[in-house]
Amino acid sequence: MIIDNVISREKQVADALTGICGGKYVFTGADDLYGYGKDQTLDLDFPFDILVKPGTVEEVAAIMEVCNKHRVPVTPRAGGSGVTGGALPVNRGVVLSVERLNRIIGINETDGYIIVESGVITADMCRHAEERGLYFPVAPSSAGYSMVGGNVAENAGSINSCRYGTTSQYVMNLEVVLPTGEVIWTGANVSKNATGFNLTQLFVGSEGVLGIITKVVYRLVPKPTHDVSLLAGFASLEDACNAITAIRRSALQPSAVELVCENALRMTSAYLNEPLPLVEEGITTHLLVNLQDFTEEGLMHSMELAGNILEQYTAWNILTGTTAQEKEKMWKLRFSIGSALMSEGRKYRDIDISVPLSSLYRYIRRVEEIAASHGMPLACFGHALDGNLHTMLVLNEDTGEEETENAARAVNEIYSYAIDNGGVISGEHGIGLLQKEFMPMQFSGPHLQLMQQIKQLLDPNGILNPGKVL
Amino acid sequence: MIIDNVISREKQVADALTGICGGKYVFTGADDLYGYGKDQTLDLDFPFDILVKPGTVEEVAAIMEVCNKHRVPVTPRAGGSGVTGGALPVNRGVVLSVERLNRIIGINETDGYIIVESGVITADMCRHAEERGLYFPVAPSSAGYSMVGGNVAENAGSINSCRYGTTSQYVMNLEVVLPTGEVIWTGANVSKNATGFNLTQLFVGSEGVLGIITKVVYRLVPKPTHDVSLLAGFASLEDACNAITAIRRSALQPSAVELVCENALRMTSAYLNEPLPLVEEGITTHLLVNLQDFTEEGLMHSMELAGNILEQYTAWNILTGTTAQEKEKMWKLRFSIGSALMSEGRKYRDIDISVPLSSLYRYIRRVEEIAASHGMPLACFGHALDGNLHTMLVLNEDTGEEETENAARAVNEIYSYAIDNGGVISGEHGIGLLQKEFMPMQFSGPHLQLMQQIKQLLDPNGILNPGKVL
């Protein structure tokens, strides 16, 4: 008879977490864990030991204390919509899902902010604000299923970022559980704050490696009452890029300027396989422009200015959408690119480089050359006015060794070119697991060391989201 | 005969700095040091040993290495316009003035940014940008003599902050010399960046205790082509505050909403002693509103909306200024408050609290009560829409012991009230020397400890701007 008196570390932790959250919210069975080992990054899926779904900040803090004591890795998880692997439990251990921290705590209309827990679906928060006449302008395209905690952790961008900035500019204050289990509010719910170091922005974009965000206070703004979309078709990418530069140098402040290059246009129209506006011979490139204003006159003025610029740079044709139906039609192709990239046995390697706008055209051409030289199909599209184009390498779902190696070589060359030309390896998707090998290419030794020291300071045992960013 | 073979530490450091910068830029004589031991904080003036004026980032780095080796305090100094003592050399040692780092390195009109050294006068940079059709919207009132390095170090605000935010929102990238002499660029010159921790914002507002800013890359925006100022006189502060709240809840996005309370109004009009608009019986409070737009029609629309709100909240009279001359007249009183506070044997204790707008009226009334209970004269004015009011305690230039104690008691009560009501002790002037004793009132233990640990990490010998913030 063998006496089983050695209880595994995992069992001890699971028992402790059950003591904290109740058995209903601690899971160890394969069925319950299913889906929590992956996000939207390639087809990666990692095994792990325990899934926990705390319901309060106190529970999150207690979980961190236990996991610190047992040196068990904790991977925080919000909507799981990330594409760089930030939510993947690469070192097993515990996945901490914030999905039950899903309360909209309140909105303050006079002070112009909303307080939400980090597991609130972004679109739910936006709707809550808009029903009260306020506007969160930088919801990412994933708003329907991403959560605010993930948006903040990744400093998510939006198609509106060229006018409104990114998530970071709306975060007034955060409740964060530090890796050691301490809880702090990083800022205050005021418009202006010059009191102490800006810890709020240290946590924004830190991808869950410095702390677990449990509450977010977002600044809200008035929503423009009038808006219009323009879809311009161009014969050449160069013309479209020149139009974008001219828009930037004008007085226009469009709320979106989205570029769809020929490769993405062809792939997505084939995928949709239906009549689409300005998908016709002679047009290789789409430029989508959204304009907003508080008055009809202001909007008309902007439309005229935008129309003149697009015509001057020889747009083949320009469509205008004012009704919801017209806009939906115009934006359909742009918003279907993601699905097209994952259809018909395909997946994609996310590339989210941000370059100075003045380098954008050259950057796209260089990426095309690099991809072609490795025989990799490519889809280029995205936030052109910000210089933040997604230049996705298209892969077969069952990637072979040669394809994997080709992709790795192409990525390396693309990142190297972008960095040499003043770009950064992520504009809005973060570093996560996928890009961390390129951090030494991006940053100087002292810079990287400082980031490592900050991580070490906050997470001395290295248990929070290990294997990411650094 | 005494052999003087012990060279003082100060002499060794001065010699080393001379080796770095040349004798022309290292000073130890009282005449040369005059004025560098003070800024605009009360009448504080501290003795120190060596003044150095490096001309390049390499010189700044070498200075830091030397001072680290000798454990000599270094107090960085830009324009010396601070009012919380951030540039005061409280532990003697070296004052490092960035005044020779005064080059405008370049402006990139397509990418919309400007690169300047930290010793550039803010107004010079603004002029340079505007000549090229670009706009830095958040220059502080001190722009004529403050320098960009100081603006960034303090996260300076502006009367335009209610529309445009503070300095932090325009900083894309910084060149920083760390206390140990390492040099890093904190970010990149791109619009969107989700690559690694946000070290840029860690240095913005860190008040020269984490590193010395040597270059700044500022994002620029298009400048609205039309603007107008409105000056409204109110019979009561409460009406004015209600009007401010209504402006916030409207679709207006004014570029300034400045409040001048009765105490500041009376003191400044007496100081100016000339006919001033809306300084008349029945009016106790001024509200100045600035509106900007890219079109005449948009501006007219905003003016109508603003006028309606001001009338609804029973403004006694409303003046409109469109020409430079009209505007100057309307803004004269507001911009003379600082001079009035330092005239006729007066000085002031800066109070720069920022509260939620919804608490503003109650906050002002409470400060008035506290000041009155200690017999302290008061001047309340400033950035009302941001909830960032300057509620200055007026002191005699030759402050007696009783007055000093009274002021200290009043400050303590005011800070305590503000913090209890969701406010912060600085909206835009920083902590510096003057407010650091209140940091434990503002922050929780773990929060304060984290800031201290970050300071310790970056400046292990505690030589950079010691005695400030923490």
Interface residues (C-beta under 8 A of the other chain):
Chain A: N108 E109 T110 D111 G112 E154 N155 G157 S161 C162 G165 T166 S168 Q169 L178 E182 V183 I184 W185 T186 A188 N189 V190 S191 K192 N193 A194 T195 G196 F197 N198 L199 Q201 L202 V204 G205 S206 L210 V221 P222 T225 T245 R248 R249 S250 A251 L252 Q253 D293 F294 T295 E297 G298 H301 D352 S354 V355 P356 L357 S358 H383 L385 D386 G387 N388 G422 G423 V424 I425 S426 G427 E428 H429 G430 I431 Q435 M439 Q442 F443 S444 P446 H447 L450 M451 Q453 I454 L457 L458 V469
Chain B: N108 E109 T110 D111 G112 E154 N155 A156 G157 S161 C162 G165 T166 S168 Q169 L178 E182 V183 I184 W185 T186 A188 N189 V190 S191 K192 N193 A194 T195 G196 F197 N198 L199 Q201 L202 V204 G205 S206 L210 V221 P222 T225 T245 R248 R249 S250 A251 L252 Q253 D293 F294 T295 E297 G298 H301 D352 S354 V355 P356 L357 S358 H383 L385 D386 G387 N388 G422 G423 V424 I425 S426 G427 E428 H429 G430 I431 Q435 M439 Q442 F443 S444 P446 H447 L450 M451 Q453 I454 L457 L458 V469
